[in-house]
Structure formats: structure tokens, C-alpha cells
Amino acid sequence: MLITASELKANIGRYLDEIIQDDVYITRNGKIVAKLSSATQDKQAILDSLVGIAADNPLTLEEARAERLARQ
């Protein structure tokens, strides 16, 4: 959803409810200046990306530790 900064100021409650479903992009002078997004959705996206990484690389805990230490 794309809204102006003035629209956000006038209806902040509505847009706080809206970000549960979809990101809200705020514009000023026709340019996107900010993005409102749900903290819960961001955490879920991070978790999904980590689970995907782990699924593709089945290291044991000891192997992962040794690999990490080797990089230091």
C-alpha cells in the first residue's frame, strides 16, 4: 500500500492495523521515504531464511563450530 505522509498523520490508527496484513510505504513529494511493516512478519521472514539455510546444509553442531572457528 502506498500513502502520503499527510494521509498517515491523519489516519495513523488505520495504518497501524493495515500493516498486520501488508507493508505500508509512505511518500513525501512523490518519493517513497519510509516503510511500515509488521515486526512479526519480519521475524517470520528471518526464521524462514534461517531454516532454509539449515535445511540445505546438514552440519552437526561440532562441524559448524569447527567451521566457524576456522574462519576467525
N, CA, C and O atoms as a Tripos MOL2 file, in Angstrom:
@<TRIPOS>MOLECULE
protein
  288   287    72     0     0
PROTEIN
NO_CHARGES

@<TRIPOS>ATOM
      1 N           0.8450   -1.1610    0.0000 N.3       1 MET1
      2 CA          0.0000    0.0000    0.0000 C.3       1 MET1
      3 C           0.8970    1.2310    0.0000 C.2       1 MET1
      4 O           1.9090    1.2590    0.7000 O.2       1 MET1
      5 N           0.5480    2.2150   -0.7520 N.am      2 LEU2
      6 CA          1.3000    3.4530   -0.8980 C.3       2 LEU2
      7 C           0.4320    4.6170   -0.4240 C.2       2 LEU2
      8 O          -0.6660    4.8330   -0.9360 O.2       2 LEU2
      9 N           0.9410    5.3670    0.5660 N.am      3 ILE3
     10 CA          0.1880    6.5060    1.0950 C.3       3 ILE3
     11 C           1.1170    7.7030    1.2630 C.2       3 ILE3
     12 O           2.3390    7.5580    1.2680 O.2       3 ILE3
     13 N           0.5290    8.8740    1.4000 N.am      4 THR4
     14 CA          1.3190   10.0730    1.6400 C.3       4 THR4
     15 C           1.5570   10.2430    3.1390 C.2       4 THR4
     16 O           0.8420    9.6640    3.9580 O.2       4 THR4
     17 N           2.5540   11.0290    3.4880 N.am      5 ALA5
     18 CA          2.8390   11.3120    4.8880 C.3       5 ALA5
     19 C           1.6370   11.9900    5.5510 C.2       5 ALA5
     20 O           1.3260   11.7100    6.7080 O.2       5 ALA5
     21 N           0.9670   12.8760    4.8200 N.am      6 SER6
     22 CA         -0.2140   13.5570    5.3670 C.3       6 SER6
     23 C          -1.3310   12.5740    5.6670 C.2       6 SER6
     24 O          -2.0100   12.6890    6.6880 O.2       6 SER6
     25 N          -1.5210   11.6040    4.7760 N.am      7 GLU7
     26 CA         -2.5410   10.5710    4.9790 C.3       7 GLU7
     27 C          -2.2040    9.7400    6.2190 C.2       7 GLU7
     28 O          -3.0950    9.4000    6.9970 O.2       7 GLU7
     29 N          -0.9400    9.4150    6.4050 N.am      8 LEU8
     30 CA         -0.5200    8.6660    7.5820 C.3       8 LEU8
     31 C          -0.8180    9.4430    8.8570 C.2       8 LEU8
     32 O          -1.3560    8.8900    9.8170 O.2       8 LEU8
     33 N          -0.4680   10.7210    8.8660 N.am      9 LYS9
     34 CA         -0.7210   11.5500   10.0440 C.3       9 LYS9
     35 C          -2.2050   11.6010   10.3870 C.2       9 LYS9
     36 O          -2.5820   11.5380   11.5580 O.2       9 LYS9
     37 N          -3.0290   11.7130    9.3780 N.am     10 ALA10
     38 CA         -4.4750   11.8490    9.5960 C.3      10 ALA10
     39 C          -5.1300   10.5390   10.0370 C.2      10 ALA10
     40 O          -6.1680   10.5640   10.6980 O.2      10 ALA10
     41 N          -4.5360    9.3960    9.6810 N.am     11 ASN11
     42 CA         -5.1820    8.1010    9.9320 C.3      11 ASN11
     43 C          -4.2070    7.0650   10.4850 C.2      11 ASN11
     44 O          -4.2120    5.9180   10.0380 O.2      11 ASN11
     45 N          -3.3860    7.4430   11.4320 N.am     12 ILE12
     46 CA         -2.3410    6.5500   11.9330 C.3      12 ILE12
     47 C          -2.9020    5.2230   12.4450 C.2      12 ILE12
     48 O          -2.3190    4.1710   12.1820 O.2      12 ILE12
     49 N          -3.9950    5.2520   13.1540 N.am     13 GLY13
     50 CA         -4.5890    4.0220   13.6870 C.3      13 GLY13
     51 C          -4.9680    3.0400   12.6020 C.2      13 GLY13
     52 O          -4.7210    1.8410   12.7260 O.2      13 GLY13
     53 N          -5.5610    3.5420   11.5520 N.am     14 ARG14
     54 CA         -5.9660    2.6840   10.4270 C.3      14 ARG14
     55 C          -4.7480    1.9910    9.8190 C.2      14 ARG14
     56 O          -4.8020    0.8010    9.5060 O.2      14 ARG14
     57 N          -3.6580    2.7270    9.6530 N.am     15 TYR15
     58 CA         -2.4830    2.1480    9.0040 C.3      15 TYR15
     59 C          -1.7040    1.2280    9.9310 C.2      15 TYR15
     60 O          -1.0380    0.3050    9.4630 O.2      15 TYR15
     61 N          -1.7730    1.4620   11.2330 N.am     16 LEU16
     62 CA         -1.1700    0.5170   12.1630 C.3      16 LEU16
     63 C          -1.8870   -0.8270   12.0920 C.2      16 LEU16
     64 O          -1.2560   -1.8780   12.2110 O.2      16 LEU16
     65 N          -3.1930   -0.7940   11.9010 N.am     17 ASP17
     66 CA         -3.9460   -2.0340   11.7060 C.3      17 ASP17
     67 C          -3.6210   -2.6630   10.3490 C.2      17 ASP17
     68 O          -3.5640   -3.8870   10.2290 O.2      17 ASP17
     69 N          -3.4130   -1.8420    9.3470 N.am     18 GLU18
     70 CA         -3.1630   -2.3130    7.9820 C.3      18 GLU18
     71 C          -1.8360   -3.0690    7.8630 C.2      18 GLU18
     72 O          -1.7380   -4.0250    7.0940 O.2      18 GLU18
     73 N          -0.8120   -2.6480    8.6190 N.am     19 ILE19
     74 CA          0.4970   -3.2910    8.4560 C.3      19 ILE19
     75 C           0.5140   -4.7410    8.9240 C.2      19 ILE19
     76 O           1.4590   -5.4720    8.6300 O.2      19 ILE19
     77 N          -0.5050   -5.1590    9.6380 N.am     20 ILE20
     78 CA         -0.6030   -6.5720   10.0090 C.3      20 ILE20
     79 C          -0.7410   -7.4180    8.7500 C.2      20 ILE20
     80 O          -0.2130   -8.5280    8.6860 O.2      20 ILE20
     81 N          -1.4380   -6.9070    7.7630 N.am     21 GLN21
     82 CA         -1.6880   -7.6440    6.5270 C.3      21 GLN21
     83 C          -0.6880   -7.3410    5.4130 C.2      21 GLN21
     84 O          -0.3380   -8.2290    4.6350 O.2      21 GLN21
     85 N          -0.2290   -6.0950    5.3340 N.am     22 ASP22
     86 CA          0.5710   -5.6740    4.1890 C.3      22 ASP22
     87 C           1.4850   -4.5200    4.5970 C.2      22 ASP22
     88 O           1.1370   -3.7320    5.4760 O.2      22 ASP22
     89 N           2.6420   -4.4220    3.9670 N.am     23 ASP23
     90 CA          3.5340   -3.2980    4.2180 C.3      23 ASP23
     91 C           2.9010   -2.0080    3.7150 C.2      23 ASP23
     92 O           2.1590   -2.0080    2.7320 O.2      23 ASP23
     93 N           3.2040   -0.9070    4.4050 N.am     24 VAL24
     94 CA          2.6970    0.4090    4.0250 C.3      24 VAL24
     95 C           3.9040    1.2830    3.6920 C.2      24 VAL24
     96 O           4.7870    1.4720    4.5290 O.2      24 VAL24
     97 N           3.9400    1.8090    2.4810 N.am     25 TYR25
     98 CA          5.0130    2.6920    2.0430 C.3      25 TYR25
     99 C           4.5150    4.1310    2.1270 C.2      25 TYR25
    100 O           3.4190    4.4470    1.6650 O.2      25 TYR25
    101 N           5.3360    5.0000    2.7230 N.am     26 ILE26
    102 CA          4.9600    6.3990    2.9090 C.3      26 ILE26
    103 C           5.7370    7.2490    1.9230 C.2      26 ILE26
    104 O           6.9490    7.0950    1.7690 O.2      26 ILE26
    105 N           5.0230    8.1510    1.2530 N.am     27 THR27
    106 CA          5.6670    9.0340    0.2860 C.3      27 THR27
    107 C           5.6440   10.4680    0.7730 C.2      27 THR27
    108 O           4.7680   10.8820    1.5320 O.2      27 THR27
    109 N           6.6370   11.2140    0.3100 N.am     28 ARG28
    110 CA          6.6790   12.6560    0.5310 C.3      28 ARG28
    111 C           7.1680   13.2530   -0.7780 C.2      28 ARG28
    112 O           8.2090   12.8610   -1.3050 O.2      28 ARG28
    113 N           6.4110   14.1990   -1.2890 N.am     29 ASN29
    114 CA          6.7340   14.8260   -2.5760 C.3      29 ASN29
    115 C           6.9010   13.7970   -3.6850 C.2      29 ASN29
    116 O           7.7550   13.9390   -4.5590 O.2      29 ASN29
    117 N           6.0770   12.7650   -3.6370 N.am     30 GLY30
    118 CA          6.0620   11.7560   -4.6940 C.3      30 GLY30
    119 C           7.1390   10.6950   -4.6030 C.2      30 GLY30
    120 O           7.2190    9.8340   -5.4800 O.2      30 GLY30
    121 N           7.9760   10.7260   -3.5640 N.am     31 LYS31
    122 CA          9.0510    9.7460   -3.4120 C.3      31 LYS31
    123 C           8.8310    8.9370   -2.1430 C.2      31 LYS31
    124 O           8.4330    9.4830   -1.1140 O.2      31 LYS31
    125 N           9.0890    7.6380   -2.2160 N.am     32 ILE32
    126 CA          8.9580    6.7840   -1.0370 C.3      32 ILE32
    127 C          10.0630    7.1460   -0.0520 C.2      32 ILE32
    128 O          11.2450    7.1380   -0.3960 O.2      32 ILE32
    129 N           9.6610    7.4670    1.1860 N.am     33 VAL33
    130 CA         10.6180    7.8730    2.2090 C.3      33 VAL33
    131 C          10.6730    6.9110    3.4010 C.2      33 VAL33
    132 O          11.6120    6.9600    4.1950 O.2      33 VAL33
    133 N           9.6720    6.0420    3.5240 N.am     34 ALA34
    134 CA          9.6480    5.1270    4.6680 C.3      34 ALA34
    135 C           8.7560    3.9320    4.3500 C.2      34 ALA34
    136 O           7.9560    3.9440    3.4140 O.2      34 ALA34
    137 N           8.9320    2.9090    5.1660 N.am     35 LYS35
    138 CA          8.1260    1.6990    5.0360 C.3      35 LYS35
    139 C           7.7180    1.2550    6.4310 C.2      35 LYS35
    140 O           8.5580    1.1430    7.3240 O.2      35 LYS35
    141 N           6.4340    1.0030    6.6160 N.am     36 LEU36
    142 CA          5.9320    0.4190    7.8520 C.3      36 LEU36
    143 C           5.6700   -1.0540    7.5890 C.2      36 LEU36
    144 O           5.0140   -1.4100    6.6100 O.2      36 LEU36
    145 N           6.1770   -1.9010    8.4550 N.am     37 SER37
    146 CA          5.9190   -3.3280    8.2940 C.3      37 SER37
    147 C           5.7400   -3.9620    9.6590 C.2      37 SER37
    148 O           6.1780   -3.4210   10.6740 O.2      37 SER37
    149 N           5.1070   -5.0860    9.6710 N.am     38 SER38
    150 CA          4.8280   -5.8010   10.9100 C.3      38 SER38
    151 C           6.1140   -6.4150   11.4600 C.2      38 SER38
    152 O           6.8500   -7.0810   10.7310 O.2      38 SER38
    153 N           6.3780   -6.1940   12.7290 N.am     39 ALA39
    154 CA          7.5460   -6.8000   13.3690 C.3      39 ALA39
    155 C           7.4330   -8.3170   13.3570 C.2      39 ALA39
    156 O           8.4440   -9.0060   13.2170 O.2      39 ALA39
    157 N           6.2410   -8.8450   13.4990 N.am     40 THR40
    158 CA          6.0230  -10.2850   13.4890 C.3      40 THR40
    159 C           6.3560  -10.8730   12.1300 C.2      40 THR40
    160 O           6.9910  -11.9250   12.0550 O.2      40 THR40
    161 N           5.9430  -10.2180   11.0560 N.am     41 GLN41
    162 CA          6.2370  -10.7260    9.7180 C.3      41 GLN41
    163 C           7.7320  -10.7140    9.4560 C.2      41 GLN41
    164 O           8.2520  -11.6430    8.8390 O.2      41 GLN41
    165 N           8.4370   -9.6820    9.9100 N.am     42 ASP42
    166 CA          9.8790   -9.6170    9.7110 C.3      42 ASP42
    167 C          10.5810  -10.7600   10.4350 C.2      42 ASP42
    168 O          11.4980  -11.3730    9.8880 O.2      42 ASP42
    169 N          10.1580  -11.0490   11.6540 N.am     43 LYS43
    170 CA         10.7540  -12.1550   12.4040 C.3      43 LYS43
    171 C          10.4950  -13.4780   11.6920 C.2      43 LYS43
    172 O          11.3760  -14.3360   11.6390 O.2      43 LYS43
    173 N           9.3100  -13.6440   11.1520 N.am     44 GLN44
    174 CA          8.9790  -14.8750   10.4530 C.3      44 GLN44
    175 C           9.8300  -15.0270    9.1990 C.2      44 GLN44
    176 O          10.2860  -16.1290    8.8970 O.2      44 GLN44
    177 N          10.0500  -13.9430    8.4660 N.am     45 ALA45
    178 CA         10.8800  -13.9990    7.2620 C.3      45 ALA45
    179 C          12.3130  -14.3800    7.6110 C.2      45 ALA45
    180 O          12.9350  -15.1670    6.8970 O.2      45 ALA45
    181 N          12.8380  -13.8330    8.6960 N.am     46 ILE46
    182 CA         14.1950  -14.1850    9.1260 C.3      46 ILE46
    183 C          14.2620  -15.6540    9.4990 C.2      46 ILE46
    184 O          15.1870  -16.3590    9.0950 O.2      46 ILE46
    185 N          13.2970  -16.1170   10.2620 N.am     47 LEU47
    186 CA         13.2670  -17.5220   10.6490 C.3      47 LEU47
    187 C          13.1880  -18.4230    9.4240 C.2      47 LEU47
    188 O          13.9050  -19.4200    9.3390 O.2      47 LEU47
    189 N          12.3270  -18.0810    8.4800 N.am     48 ASP48
    190 CA         12.2030  -18.8740    7.2590 C.3      48 ASP48
    191 C          13.5180  -18.9440    6.5040 C.2      48 ASP48
    192 O          13.8770  -20.0020    5.9860 O.2      48 ASP48
    193 N          14.2430  -17.8320    6.4330 N.am     49 SER49
    194 CA         15.5030  -17.8440    5.7050 C.3      49 SER49
    195 C          16.5380  -18.6950    6.4290 C.2      49 SER49
    196 O          17.3220  -19.3900    5.7830 O.2      49 SER49
    197 N          16.5520  -18.6520    7.7660 N.am     50 LEU50
    198 CA         17.4990  -19.4690    8.5160 C.3      50 LEU50
    199 C          17.1760  -20.9490    8.4080 C.2      50 LEU50
    200 O          18.0810  -21.7730    8.2800 O.2      50 LEU50
    201 N          15.9150  -21.2920    8.4580 N.am     51 VAL51
    202 CA         15.5120  -22.6870    8.3260 C.3      51 VAL51
    203 C          15.9080  -23.1980    6.9460 C.2      51 VAL51
    204 O          16.3560  -24.3370    6.8140 O.2      51 VAL51
    205 N          15.7480  -22.3710    5.9220 N.am     52 GLY52
    206 CA         16.1460  -22.7640    4.5680 C.3      52 GLY52
    207 C          17.6400  -23.0060    4.4770 C.2      52 GLY52
    208 O          18.0740  -23.9500    3.8180 O.2      52 GLY52
    209 N          18.4250  -22.1770    5.1230 N.am     53 ILE53
    210 CA         19.8810  -22.3560    5.1140 C.3      53 ILE53
    211 C          20.2460  -23.6500    5.8160 C.2      53 ILE53
    212 O          21.0630  -24.4220    5.3120 O.2      53 ILE53
    213 N          19.6520  -23.8940    6.9670 N.am     54 ALA54
    214 CA         19.9680  -25.0880    7.7370 C.3      54 ALA54
    215 C          19.5510  -26.3610    6.9990 C.2      54 ALA54
    216 O          20.2470  -27.3740    7.0660 O.2      54 ALA54
    217 N          18.4380  -26.3120    6.3090 N.am     55 ALA55
    218 CA         17.9660  -27.4950    5.5920 C.3      55 ALA55
    219 C          18.9010  -27.8690    4.4530 C.2      55 ALA55
    220 O          19.0410  -29.0490    4.1310 O.2      55 ALA55
    221 N          19.5460  -26.8740    3.8340 N.am     56 ASP56
    222 CA         20.4400  -27.1370    2.7110 C.3      56 ASP56
    223 C          21.8360  -27.5540    3.1540 C.2      56 ASP56
    224 O          22.6310  -27.9940    2.3240 O.2      56 ASP56
    225 N          22.1530  -27.4280    4.4330 N.am     57 ASN57
    226 CA         23.4960  -27.6700    4.9200 C.3      57 ASN57
    227 C          23.4310  -28.4540    6.2290 C.2      57 ASN57
    228 O          23.5250  -27.8620    7.3040 O.2      57 ASN57
    229 N          23.2720  -29.7670    6.1530 N.am     58 PRO58
    230 CA         23.0630  -30.5550    7.3740 C.3      58 PRO58
    231 C          24.3590  -30.8350    8.1420 C.2      58 PRO58
    232 O          24.8080  -31.9800    8.1920 O.2      58 PRO58
    233 N          24.9640  -29.8040    8.7390 N.am     59 LEU59
    234 CA         26.1610  -29.9710    9.5530 C.3      59 LEU59
    235 C          25.7840  -30.3740   10.9650 C.2      59 LEU59
    236 O          24.7180  -30.0170   11.4660 O.2      59 LEU59
    237 N          26.6700  -31.1190   11.5940 N.am     60 THR60
    238 CA         26.4820  -31.3750   13.0180 C.3      60 THR60
    239 C          26.9190  -30.1290   13.7720 C.2      60 THR60
    240 O          27.5580  -29.2440   13.2010 O.2      60 THR60
    241 N          26.5830  -30.0580   15.0310 N.am     61 LEU61
    242 CA         26.9630  -28.9200   15.8510 C.3      61 LEU61
    243 C          28.4880  -28.7740   15.9000 C.2      61 LEU61
    244 O          29.0210  -27.6670   15.8090 O.2      61 LEU61
    245 N          29.1660  -29.8890   16.0420 N.am     62 GLU62
    246 CA         30.6310  -29.8530   16.1060 C.3      62 GLU62
    247 C          31.2380  -29.3770   14.7860 C.2      62 GLU62
    248 O          32.1980  -28.6070   14.7910 O.2      62 GLU62
    249 N          30.6890  -29.8260   13.6600 N.am     63 GLU63
    250 CA         31.1930  -29.3870   12.3540 C.3      63 GLU63
    251 C          30.9600  -27.8890   12.1580 C.2      63 GLU63
    252 O          31.8290  -27.1830   11.6470 O.2      63 GLU63
    253 N          29.8060  -27.4160   12.5590 N.am     64 ALA64
    254 CA         29.5010  -25.9840   12.4260 C.3      64 ALA64
    255 C          30.4320  -25.1660   13.3050 C.2      64 ALA64
    256 O          30.9110  -24.1150   12.8810 O.2      64 ALA64
    257 N          30.6950  -25.6250   14.5140 N.am     65 ARG65
    258 CA         31.5990  -24.9230   15.4210 C.3      65 ARG65
    259 C          33.0170  -24.8800   14.8380 C.2      65 ARG65
    260 O          33.6660  -23.8350   14.8610 O.2      65 ARG65
    261 N          33.4880  -25.9960   14.3250 N.am     66 ALA66
    262 CA         34.8260  -26.0510   13.7380 C.3      66 ALA66
    263 C          34.9270  -25.1270   12.5220 C.2      66 ALA66
    264 O          35.9430  -24.4580   12.3340 O.2      66 ALA66
    265 N          33.8850  -25.0900   11.7040 N.am     67 GLU67
    266 CA         33.8820  -24.2080   10.5380 C.3      67 GLU67
    267 C          33.9170  -22.7430   10.9620 C.2      67 GLU67
    268 O          34.6340  -21.9390   10.3660 O.2      67 GLU67
    269 N          33.1530  -22.3970   11.9830 N.am     68 ARG68
    270 CA         33.1260  -21.0260   12.4780 C.3      68 ARG68
    271 C          34.4840  -20.6260   13.0420 C.2      68 ARG68
    272 O          34.9670  -19.5260   12.7740 O.2      68 ARG68
    273 N          35.1000  -21.5070   13.8150 N.am     69 LEU69
    274 CA         36.4020  -21.2120   14.4080 C.3      69 LEU69
    275 C          37.4940  -21.0950   13.3500 C.2      69 LEU69
    276 O          38.4320  -20.3150   13.5090 O.2      69 LEU69
    277 N          37.3770  -21.8550   12.2860 N.am     70 ALA70
    278 CA         38.3640  -21.8030   11.2090 C.3      70 ALA70
    279 C          38.3260  -20.4550   10.4800 C.2      70 ALA70
    280 O          39.3330  -20.0150    9.9250 O.2      70 ALA70
    281 N          37.1710  -19.8110   10.4850 N.am     71 ARG71
    282 CA         37.0380  -18.5170    9.8140 C.3      71 ARG71
    283 C          37.6010  -17.3510   10.6340 C.2      71 ARG71
    284 O          37.8210  -16.2660   10.0960 O.2      71 ARG71
    285 N          37.8310  -17.5690   11.9090 N.am     72 GLN72
    286 CA         38.2870  -16.4830   12.7890 C.3      72 GLN72
    287 C          39.7510  -16.1920   12.6450 C.2      72 GLN72
    288 O          40.2740  -15.3060   13.3200 O.2      72 GLN72
@<TRIPOS>BOND
     1     1     2 1
     2     2     3 1
     3     3     4 2
     4     3     5 am
     5     5     6 1
     6     6     7 1
     7     7     8 2
     8     7     9 am
     9     9    10 1
    10    10    11 1
    11    11    12 2
    12    11    13 am
    13    13    14 1
    14    14    15 1
    15    15    16 2
    16    15    17 am
    17    17    18 1
    18    18    19 1
    19    19    20 2
    20    19    21 am
    21    21    22 1
    22    22    23 1
    23    23    24 2
    24    23    25 am
    25    25    26 1
    26    26    27 1
    27    27    28 2
    28    27    29 am
    29    29    30 1
    30    30    31 1
    31    31    32 2
    32    31    33 am
    33    33    34 1
    34    34    35 1
    35    35    36 2
    36    35    37 am
    37    37    38 1
    38    38    39 1
    39    39    40 2
    40    39    41 am
    41    41    42 1
    42    42    43 1
    43    43    44 2
    44    43    45 am
    45    45    46 1
    46    46    47 1
    47    47    48 2
    48    47    49 am
    49    49    50 1
    50    50    51 1
    51    51    52 2
    52    51    53 am
    53    53    54 1
    54    54    55 1
    55    55    56 2
    56    55    57 am
    57    57    58 1
    58    58    59 1
    59    59    60 2
    60    59    61 am
    61    61    62 1
    62    62    63 1
    63    63    64 2
    64    63    65 am
    65    65    66 1
    66    66    67 1
    67    67    68 2
    68    67    69 am
    69    69    70 1
    70    70    71 1
    71    71    72 2
    72    71    73 am
    73    73    74 1
    74    74    75 1
    75    75    76 2
    76    75    77 am
    77    77    78 1
    78    78    79 1
    79    79    80 2
    80    79    81 am
    81    81    82 1
    82    82    83 1
    83    83    84 2
    84    83    85 am
    85    85    86 1
    86    86    87 1
    87    87    88 2
    88    87    89 am
    89    89    90 1
    90    90    91 1
    91    91    92 2
    92    91    93 am
    93    93    94 1
    94    94    95 1
    95    95    96 2
    96    95    97 am
    97    97    98 1
    98    98    99 1
    99    99   100 2
   100    99   101 am
   101   101   102 1
   102   102   103 1
   103   103   104 2
   104   103   105 am
   105   105   106 1
   106   106   107 1
   107   107   108 2
   108   107   109 am
   109   109   110 1
   110   110   111 1
   111   111   112 2
   112   111   113 am
   113   113   114 1
   114   114   115 1
   115   115   116 2
   116   115   117 am
   117   117   118 1
   118   118   119 1
   119   119   120 2
   120   119   121 am
   121   121   122 1
   122   122   123 1
   123   123   124 2
   124   123   125 am
   125   125   126 1
   126   126   127 1
   127   127   128 2
   128   127   129 am
   129   129   130 1
   130   130   131 1
   131   131   132 2
   132   131   133 am
   133   133   134 1
   134   134   135 1
   135   135   136 2
   136   135   137 am
   137   137   138 1
   138   138   139 1
   139   139   140 2
   140   139   141 am
   141   141   142 1
   142   142   143 1
   143   143   144 2
   144   143   145 am
   145   145   146 1
   146   146   147 1
   147   147   148 2
   148   147   149 am
   149   149   150 1
   150   150   151 1
   151   151   152 2
   152   151   153 am
   153   153   154 1
   154   154   155 1
   155   155   156 2
   156   155   157 am
   157   157   158 1
   158   158   159 1
   159   159   160 2
   160   159   161 am
   161   161   162 1
   162   162   163 1
   163   163   164 2
   164   163   165 am
   165   165   166 1
   166   166   167 1
   167   167   168 2
   168   167   169 am
   169   169   170 1
   170   170   171 1
   171   171   172 2
   172   171   173 am
   173   173   174 1
   174   174   175 1
   175   175   176 2
   176   175   177 am
   177   177   178 1
   178   178   179 1
   179   179   180 2
   180   179   181 am
   181   181   182 1
   182   182   183 1
   183   183   184 2
   184   183   185 am
   185   185   186 1
   186   186   187 1
   187   187   188 2
   188   187   189 am
   189   189   190 1
   190   190   191 1
   191   191   192 2
   192   191   193 am
   193   193   194 1
   194   194   195 1
   195   195   196 2
   196   195   197 am
   197   197   198 1
   198   198   199 1
   199   199   200 2
   200   199   201 am
   201   201   202 1
   202   202   203 1
   203   203   204 2
   204   203   205 am
   205   205   206 1
   206   206   207 1
   207   207   208 2
   208   207   209 am
   209   209   210 1
   210   210   211 1
   211   211   212 2
   212   211   213 am
   213   213   214 1
   214   214   215 1
   215   215   216 2
   216   215   217 am
   217   217   218 1
   218   218   219 1
   219   219   220 2
   220   219   221 am
   221   221   222 1
   222   222   223 1
   223   223   224 2
   224   223   225 am
   225   225   226 1
   226   226   227 1
   227   227   228 2
   228   227   229 am
   229   229   230 1
   230   230   231 1
   231   231   232 2
   232   231   233 am
   233   233   234 1
   234   234   235 1
   235   235   236 2
   236   235   237 am
   237   237   238 1
   238   238   239 1
   239   239   240 2
   240   239   241 am
   241   241   242 1
   242   242   243 1
   243   243   244 2
   244   243   245 am
   245   245   246 1
   246   246   247 1
   247   247   248 2
   248   247   249 am
   249   249   250 1
   250   250   251 1
   251   251   252 2
   252   251   253 am
   253   253   254 1
   254   254   255 1
   255   255   256 2
   256   255   257 am
   257   257   258 1
   258   258   259 1
   259   259   260 2
   260   259   261 am
   261   261   262 1
   262   262   263 1
   263   263   264 2
   264   263   265 am
   265   265   266 1
   266   266   267 1
   267   267   268 2
   268   267   269 am
   269   269   270 1
   270   270   271 1
   271   271   272 2
   272   271   273 am
   273   273   274 1
   274   274   275 1
   275   275   276 2
   276   275   277 am
   277   277   278 1
   278   278   279 1
   279   279   280 2
   280   279   281 am
   281   281   282 1
   282   282   283 1
   283   283   284 2
   284   283   285 am
   285   285   286 1
   286   286   287 1
   287   287   288 2
@<TRIPOS>SUBSTRUCTURE
     1 MET1         2 RESIDUE 1 A MET
     2 LEU2         6 RESIDUE 1 A LEU
     3 ILE3        10 RESIDUE 1 A ILE
     4 THR4        14 RESIDUE 1 A THR
     5 ALA5        18 RESIDUE 1 A ALA
     6 SER6        22 RESIDUE 1 A SER
     7 GLU7        26 RESIDUE 1 A GLU
     8 LEU8        30 RESIDUE 1 A LEU
     9 LYS9        34 RESIDUE 1 A LYS
    10 ALA10       38 RESIDUE 1 A ALA
    11 ASN11       42 RESIDUE 1 A ASN
    12 ILE12       46 RESIDUE 1 A ILE
    13 GLY13       50 RESIDUE 1 A GLY
    14 ARG14       54 RESIDUE 1 A ARG
    15 TYR15       58 RESIDUE 1 A TYR
    16 LEU16       62 RESIDUE 1 A LEU
    17 ASP17       66 RESIDUE 1 A ASP
    18 GLU18       70 RESIDUE 1 A GLU
    19 ILE19       74 RESIDUE 1 A ILE
    20 ILE20       78 RESIDUE 1 A ILE
    21 GLN21       82 RESIDUE 1 A GLN
    22 ASP22       86 RESIDUE 1 A ASP
    23 ASP23       90 RESIDUE 1 A ASP
    24 VAL24       94 RESIDUE 1 A VAL
    25 TYR25       98 RESIDUE 1 A TYR
    26 ILE26      102 RESIDUE 1 A ILE
    27 THR27      106 RESIDUE 1 A THR
    28 ARG28      110 RESIDUE 1 A ARG
    29 ASN29      114 RESIDUE 1 A ASN
    30 GLY30      118 RESIDUE 1 A GLY
    31 LYS31      122 RESIDUE 1 A LYS
    32 ILE32      126 RESIDUE 1 A ILE
    33 VAL33      130 RESIDUE 1 A VAL
    34 ALA34      134 RESIDUE 1 A ALA
    35 LYS35      138 RESIDUE 1 A LYS
    36 LEU36      142 RESIDUE 1 A LEU
    37 SER37      146 RESIDUE 1 A SER
    38 SER38      150 RESIDUE 1 A SER
    39 ALA39      154 RESIDUE 1 A ALA
    40 THR40      158 RESIDUE 1 A THR
    41 GLN41      162 RESIDUE 1 A GLN
    42 ASP42      166 RESIDUE 1 A ASP
    43 LYS43      170 RESIDUE 1 A LYS
    44 GLN44      174 RESIDUE 1 A GLN
    45 ALA45      178 RESIDUE 1 A ALA
    46 ILE46      182 RESIDUE 1 A ILE
    47 LEU47      186 RESIDUE 1 A LEU
    48 ASP48      190 RESIDUE 1 A ASP
    49 SER49      194 RESIDUE 1 A SER
    50 LEU50      198 RESIDUE 1 A LEU
    51 VAL51      202 RESIDUE 1 A VAL
    52 GLY52      206 RESIDUE 1 A GLY
    53 ILE53      210 RESIDUE 1 A ILE
    54 ALA54      214 RESIDUE 1 A ALA
    55 ALA55      218 RESIDUE 1 A ALA
    56 ASP56      222 RESIDUE 1 A ASP
    57 ASN57      226 RESIDUE 1 A ASN
    58 PRO58      230 RESIDUE 1 A PRO
    59 LEU59      234 RESIDUE 1 A LEU
    60 THR60      238 RESIDUE 1 A THR
    61 LEU61      242 RESIDUE 1 A LEU
    62 GLU62      246 RESIDUE 1 A GLU
    63 GLU63      250 RESIDUE 1 A GLU
    64 ALA64      254 RESIDUE 1 A ALA
    65 ARG65      258 RESIDUE 1 A ARG
    66 ALA66      262 RESIDUE 1 A ALA
    67 GLU67      266 RESIDUE 1 A GLU
    68 ARG68      270 RESIDUE 1 A ARG
    69 LEU69      274 RESIDUE 1 A LEU
    70 ALA70      278 RESIDUE 1 A ALA
    71 ARG71      282 RESIDUE 1 A ARG
    72 GLN72      286 RESIDUE 1 A GLN
